[in-house]
Structures are given as structure tokens and as C-alpha cells.
Amino acid sequence: MGSLTSPEIVRLFAGLAILLGAAMTLGELARRVRQPAIVGETLAGILLGPSVLGIISPSVFRTLFPQEGPGALALETFVTIAVVLLLFVAGLEMDLSAVSRYGRKAMVISLLGIVVPFSIGGAAAYVWPDALGMGTGADPLTFALFFATALAISALPVIAKTLMDLNLLRTDLGVLVMTGAMVNDLLGWLVFSVILSMMGTATHGHGPWFTVGLLLLVLVVVFAVIRPFVNRALPWVQGRLVWPGGVLSFVLVLVFAFSALTEMIGIHATLGAFLVGIAVGDSPHLRERTREILHYFVMHVFAPIFFAAIGLYADIAGHFNLRLVAFVLVLATLGKVAGGYAGARLGRLHGREALAIGFGLNARGAMGIILAILALQYRVIEQETFVALVIMSLVTSVLSGPIMDLLMARRRGVRITDLLSPQTFVPELAATTLRDAIRELQRIAAERTSRPIAEIEEAIRRHEALGGATIGNGIAIPHARLANLRSPVLVVGRSIAGLPCSTGDRTPIHLVFLLLTPREDSLVQLELLAEIAARFEDEEMRRAAMRANSFSEFLAELSVTAATMPRGHERA
Amino acid sequence: MGSLTSPEIVRLFAGLAILLGAAMTLGELARRVRQPAIVGETLAGILLGPSVLGIISPSVFRTLFPQEGPGALALETFVTIAVVLLLFVAGLEMDLSAVSRYGRKAMVISLLGIVVPFSIGGAAAYVWPDALGMGTGADPLTFALFFATALAISALPVIAKTLMDLNLLRTDLGVLVMTGAMVNDLLGWLVFSVILSMMGTATHGHGPWFTVGLLLLVLVVVFAVIRPFVNRALPWVQGRLVWPGGVLSFVLVLVFAFSALTEMIGIHATLGAFLVGIAVGDSPHLRERTREILHYFVMHVFAPIFFAAIGLYADIAGHFNLRLVAFVLVLATLGKVAGGYAGARLGRLHGREALAIGFGLNARGAMGIILAILALQYRVIEQETFVALVIMSLVTSVLSGPIMDLLMARRRGVRITDLLSPQTFVPELAATTLRDAIRELQRIAAERTSRPIAEIEEAIRRHEALGGATIGNGIAIPHARLANLRSPVLVVGRSIAGLPCSTGDRTPIHLVFLLLTPREDSLVQLELLAEIAARFEDEEMRRAAMRANSFSEFLAELSVTAATMPRGHERA
């Protein structure tokens, strides 16, 4: 102890706070415009890095993020541990059983989705190593293989998020894309390990085949020994050790041990963590709660800092080469979309769907960036290529959603939380009857939509005639469709005392949801009505809504119950 | 990037895996013998450190845990982040409102529990600085103040765990001890910060009062600005950002920022984290799930590695000075027990209870160890004193439970999970009637107790006459009390098909619990019966018990539902 001086400790924590704070803020902004969080997080690093802060105020930049010495090493340690944990969680979220379930079709898509971009990328890199920025002194074959892999890889979390936004995750198309991406990731990392082992040849003094042999041995050990061992050990650990803490310790011992092992045999620490993640995640005995603790802590503490730190290690602006960026982007997109399309057509999918699958697989996200930073570290690529690969990863991730959206002509699902605002929430209704309450909310709706209140009243009344507004449980949803409405409007009123109810159901009304939707879109009305009914069917939810002291708390309650993604694909 | 070479990365992860693995294993063993986990975790470090592994195989020790260079720095970074997170979670678990609830009595106990050991420790250290191992060149006053603080501090988590084991946590006595310990901790850390700031005087060039002023400013900022800010921001964060991930990022930004701030003004990073913990933990808006994720990840990944690493930084065996250890132990115990006793007597508690409170507060646990390592780092104390303080912290923690137990003459609560074993679990009963099933289980019970089966049959039959064995829900609990039985015996049989039930309740019986308890102890029978009934009242629990494929899984299910300590005081 005592090698880190007090000023270095100050810098370490200040650096972590600033990186995490900026990454969280920009990640959240990205999410607001329906983009993967990783885009904002990486951008935060670019702003804090040599490209922006380093130019505006080199001294502040250098003080906060020292480039050498113990301070730099301390931050690097954090980043190294972060990337290992990140790959572990990525492995945890793989579901290999889906591959076998979807059999041939998924395999064809996956394989073509890898082989085509891999071939295109590899050929281009082998033919034009200098134009594509091969690292000085790197082996051309190694470079070509790496470049091919960088183009062939996919980003599972980004893809999952996109599919979710498009309401496609549970469809056959969604599962096909997901499975394809999974196989992509797995093969991509294996190939990358082989490349690293080939590079290690010079240092370790063994032939490349020796390390490839070791890699195969690790695979056999992980899947034939560790996987069944974990599966048998988990119930024991969960029964005997404090729960869920004991499981966390146990799993992380495995992660650290295999990271050390794979790094030692000349592959990379991340591969060990990734494989342990797959082995552990595959066990039906791993409880949701353990998965959750790991997922959230890693994805919201380590991951944002890691992606922001990437910006620190490269002068993105200084090494930006438009031609190279464009070339890499076109090559990557061409290869992936062509491959995915061809595979999907072979699997008898329609043209538009097949193209959508191609663009779905095209997102490189976190995986592309991690691969690039490792390659830069191992000096396989030059800074310019690194920058091009990072930009390519981000751009393909950003584009994949909108393009699939366009191709599938599917509206993004609207949720009630998207429609709520402090202006359309009445925490305590003045009205004492349901009729008055609806009128109170209609006034607000009229303001929001800039429509005459009479039109809204009339529309609601006509709808009422078709069926009462109450749905039981103390909830009323007066609703109507209006012509030429741009987007749905939802006004919520709450009555703690309760409004007497005229219909058979004798429960007083506590919550009134006034819902106006565009006449042209019958689906959105049904979806929102269904969502309100489903959410407030839960008594706990209704009670929480009554307890909320402010709009923020009300929204928080709704967001909490909306957090139903246990495998946590909500971020990139 | 790239300052850490591949062999250093290997060592980092191997070191983490070994530290965590050993700490987990020995921590679990400590728990088995009803000792705080921290005892086992620290012991793991001593075994891996210079005292044991360093002597058995100096080269292995030096390879795994380099003492200098980038490898040492990397591990130190991890440990530095770990201790900050540890103090944050400690703060999170403080409940300041209890202090005001229990008012005067708690304050008297707290104050005397601090002032007496503080005075005794301070006086002793001021009179005999050399005998107590003052650091070379340290200021005698600083040393005396530090030593006084080390003796005055208490270990909240160890105390909470002990009280829980004794079933005292929810009693008035328990709350008094907890509150006393809380105030102890808070004041102790503040005093320690003042000491550090006084030491910093030389380096920073400001007067000590300047830093004390800054400390007060930090306190005001945390409690008057940050605390209400967090309280208002949390619902907003929970409503607007992805949940629960967004809250995690937000809270950790605060932790890192205040760690940097307090370290910068010459106090210590840990104090900032501790204060942020109190401010955040105090907010009623912080959800249980967020608290849980933070608690489990920090307490089962960072904490074990931190406590094990302590053993690496000091040659415990080499600096063991029996006289010093004994002196420190006696001084610490005398001061704390006398102070706690006096305070409790003033609060009108009985003699035995007052003494129990004194011994309860006597546990120093993690806090004592953290204080000692920081003092060693700042060279306030010599290695021998460090070792003595670590041993004193562990011994007082180990003794506090048994002595309170003895004084209160309270039996530790027995739980059904303590009684279950593969030998007393029948996953599928051969019997097809309840009567035969009971006979089947009686045979096993007879074997376990070495009693004639007739005696057990007779005892159960007599009890049955007093009331049926079934309690509804498909559960039967035939039970009896036997003379001269050493400890309770529980045999569990399961029937997937279900046994027809003779009594009014027409649900077939799926689980039969045969419970034998010592005749002399009527309480234990009632407690166990109540526990079985309460646990299996839950339908989810019953279904899980039916699903379990093995004894381990069955035990795992029971342990999971037993994990009902959301504030997670289950470890030290």
C-alpha cells in the first residue's frame, strides 16, 4: 500500500466521477432520441478526451486524465477490469439453446452473415493493407484476419434493443436476427482469439498451432467441464452459501480465474470472461436476481466508464480520415447486409424481411469498439483505422433501427410513459363526480391539442355510448379518436377520496385516464387501452399510484413496473 | 492504454481470483461456526500473505502478489476503490432516524460508549507512545488521538449480525446497541478525518483548523445540500432514467465525486463515500432493489477482496507482539465495556443487560481494520501496532456474540435449514398413505437419534391425540418432544403424487415434516413449528419444493426465501 499518492487518488476518483457522470448524461440523451446508450457514452469520452477537452484546455485534460505514471495506470486497471466484466455479462446474456431451437434457418443466416463480410473485409485488408491502416510492423495476414473479424462481428445488445423498440423481439424474424447475431459474436471472438494467439507467437515462442490447440483445450474445458460443473455447483452454492451474495463471489472467482488463464496462454482475458459468462448463463439454476445484480452493476457502472474511457485513449478528431471512415463503413455495411440478405433469402424469407435482417445484423455496437481498442493496444492497426472502426460501429448501430423500421413499416410501440407529462397529470381532481372529472381533464386535453373543447366532449360522448368508460378496479378510461390528431394525448387525473361510480361496479373511481388518439391509427388506441388496463390490473400498482406524492413519483412507479426486461437488453 | 503488460494482467486477475476464492471459502467457514465473515476473509489474506505463503514459498507469493511495480499498483487501485465502496455501503446502512427515535437513552449509551474508551485509549497512548508503537516521526498528539479513536469505534455490521443471531435485533436492547454503534461510527470517522487533516497540515501548509473548517463545510454541504438534493432527485432519476441502472450510475457519480473532494481537502476519500452513503441511504425514495444491488455487489465482490488484501500488506506473524496485542485488547475491551455499561445503567437498564450492551458495542470488525490500515498507510502507527489493532478488531468481534449470549442466557434461534441434511430428506416417499409416510420417516428419525422406533412412534401418537398433524395446504407436521434429546431432529418426506388426507381438509399431503425436539425446551418446538408453517404458507414456496430435483435444490429454495434481510446485515 501507499504507492498511490493522495493527489493520484483524487484524480482517480475525480476521473471516474466525471467519466461516469458524462457517460450517464449523454447515454441518457441518446436513449431519449431512441439511440443505443453506447453512442452517448462514447461521445462523452470523445468530449472529455484529447479531441475536445484536450484542445480546449490541455492542462485540465492532462490533470484529470494523466497519460502516464501511476494515475494513468490506476485508470487503466479500472478499464481492464471493466472490459472483462463487460464481456462476462455479454456471455451471460447469450442463449445458446435458441440456436438449436431455430436450427437450419438461423445457422444459414448466421453463417452467411459472417462469411460474406469476413471475406470482403479480409480480401480488402489483404489487398490494401496500407490504405486501411495496418499497424507498423504488423503481420499482413494477422491484419487481414483482424479486419475481416471486425467487419463480421455483430452487437447483440444493440440488436436486441432495436428489435424490442420495433416490437419484433418475440417474432420469428426477431429470434432469427438474435440467433444470427449470437453465433456471429461467438465465432467472431474465437477468430479474434486465434489472431491474438498468432501475434503472441513471436513473444511466447510457440508455434501458432500450439496456441490454437490451447484455445481448443480451453473451449473443451469450459463447455465440457466448467459448464456442467457450474450447473451442478449452483444449487449447492445457493443452498449452502449466503444468498445471493455467495453466488456472486463464486461466479466472479470463475470469471477472474478464466480471464487470467486465457490471458496467460496468449489469447485475451476477455475471452475467458466471455466463455465463463456463456457457461454460467446457460445454467437453468442461475437465478434471475443474481443475473440482475451482475447485469445492472456491470452495465451501469463499469460499462459507461469503459466506453467513455475509449475516447480518452484516442484522438478521434485528430485521426479522423474521412476517406478511410467512408470506405470502412461502406465495406462493413455491404458485407453484412449482403450476407444477412443472402442467408435470409436462402431461408425462404421475403425480400424486405431479408433486407431488414441484413441491416439488423449490421449493428456493431460495443463488440466492434472493444475489438478495435484491443487491436490498437496490440498494434495491429493504426490510430486512423481505430477511429474508423469506432465510428463504423457507432454509425451502423445508429442506422440499424431506423432502416429496419422503414423496411418493416412498423410503428414503434408507444407506451403510456411516453405520453405522460407534469402538464397532463392532475394529482388531485377538484371534481367529485366522474362526469365532472372527465370535464376537468377535457379542458387540459383541449389546451394540449389546441382543439375546441366541444369537439373533444362530443367525441368522448359518442364513444361513451358504445360502452362505459370504467373498466373496474376504480379505473376509468374515457377515450376517443380524433381526425388529424398528430399523436396520442393522455391526461391523467387522480382522486384520493374516490369518485362515486354510476355503473354496476360499486368501487369508487380513483384514476381517470382521458385518452385521445389519431382517428387514422386504430392500432395505437387499442394498444394504449390494453396497456393501461394491464398495468392497473395489479393492485400493488394502483396502491403505488395513490401513494405517489408528485408526478415524478407517479412516473417512477410506472417506470419501475415497466422494467420487465430481466435479461436486461435495455442498453447497448 | 498498454501500460499494463500481458503478464501483469495475468497476475492481476489471478490475484483477484485467488483472493476472492480464499476469502469466500474461509468467510463461509467462519459463518458456519457462527462467526462474522470478516474473520475468515482476513484470515485468508494472512494465509496468502507474507506471514504464511510468503514463508512457505516466497517466489509464488512474490509472483502472485508483486510488492512493487505496475502489478502492485493495479491491485492497490482495486483495493482503494473497494474501501471507498465499502464505506459507502456502510453509510447506506446507517439509519439516522433511529437515533432521534430512541432519543436520550441511546445518546447516553453512545456518548459514554465513545468517551470512556476514547479517554482511556488517548491517555494510554499519550503516556506510553513508544510501548504502543507510535509511527517513527509521527506527532504524539496525532498518535494519541488516532489510538483513542481506534478504541472508541464500533462495527455496525458485526453488531447487527450478532444481535440477529441472538434474536435481539428487534428488541429495545437491540435497537439501543445498534443506535449506539451508529453514533459511534459516525463520530469516530469524523474524529479520524480531523486527525488526518492535522497530519496533512505539514503537507498542505494550511493550519489544522483550516482543514477542520473544510470538514465542517463538507458536512454542511452533504447534509444540508446533498441530502435534500438526493431526496428530490431520486424520484426524478427513477422516473426518467432506465431503472434501476440509472440510479446506480447517479449514486456512484456522487460517491466518486465526494471521495475525490474529501481526499483533495486533506481528509480521506472514504469519508466522502461514507457521508454520501448516509445521505443517499436516508432518502425514503431509494428503492430496496437499488440498495440490494449495491449491497450485494460491494459486500460480496469488493469487500472480501479488500479484507483478504489486508493480510498481503502486513506480515502479521512477523510483527506479532504478544504483550502489545494483549495490552491493546484489554485496553479496548475495558474502555468500551465500561463505557457501554455505565451508559446503559444511566439509562436505567439492569446490570446484566447493561453489561451485554457493553460487550455488544465492543466489536470493532471492519471499521477497526480499515482505520488501522489507513493509519499504517499514513505512518501514524508501526507495523506491530497495526497487527495488534487488526487482531483486537477480530477478537472483539468474535467474542461479542458468545458473551452477549451468555449474559442474556438466550438460545440462538434454530432454523429448519440448520436441521436439514441429505440423510433426513426423502425426495419421494414410498408410502401411499400419511400413516405409512410417518412410519417411513420415523425409521429415519430412529436411526438419527439412536432411539428405539417404538419410543418415537409412541411419542408422536400421544401428540397426535392432542391435534392432527396436518396444517392444511398439503403439509403435515407430525411432532413430539423426547426426553434427553440433545438437539432437534427434522426428517422431511415428499410425495409428488400426494397422500390422501383423512381429516376434513381434502387437499392431499405433499410434504411431511417429522419434528422431534428436546422435552426440556418447549420454545424450540414452537419456533420450528411456526417457521415450517410460515414458510410453506407461501404457495410459491410449496411449488418450488415440489420442483426441486435434489436435496441441494430443495435447500436452495429454502435458503432463498430465508434471504429476507433487505438491508443485508448478514455479513461483517
Interface residues (C-beta under 8 A of the other chain):
Chain A: M1 G2 S3 L4 S6 I9 V10 R11 L12 F13 A14 L16 A17 L20 G21 A23 M24 E28 R31 A37 E68 P70 A72 L73 A74 E76 T77 F78 V79 T80 I81 V84 T203 P235 W236 Q238 G239 R240 L241 V242 W243 P244 G245 G246 L248 S249 F250 L252 V253 F256 A257 S259 A260 E263 M264 G266 A269 H285 R287 E292 I293 L294 Y296 F297 M299 H300 V301 P304 Y313 I373 L376 Q377 S550 S552 E553 F554 L555 A556 L558 S559 V560 A563 G568 E570 R571
Chain B: M1 G2 S3 L4 S6 I9 V10 R11 L12 F13 A14 L16 A17 L20 G21 A23 M24 E28 R31 A37 E68 P70 A72 L73 A74 E76 T77 F78 V79 T80 I81 V84 T203 P235 W236 Q238 G239 R240 L241 V242 W243 P244 G245 G246 L248 S249 F250 L252 V253 V255 F256 A257 S259 A260 E263 M264 G266 A269 H285 R287 E292 I293 L294 Y296 F297 M299 H300 V301 P304 Y313 I373 L376 Q377 S550 S552 E553 F554 L555 A556 L558 S559 V560 A562 A563 G568 E570 R571
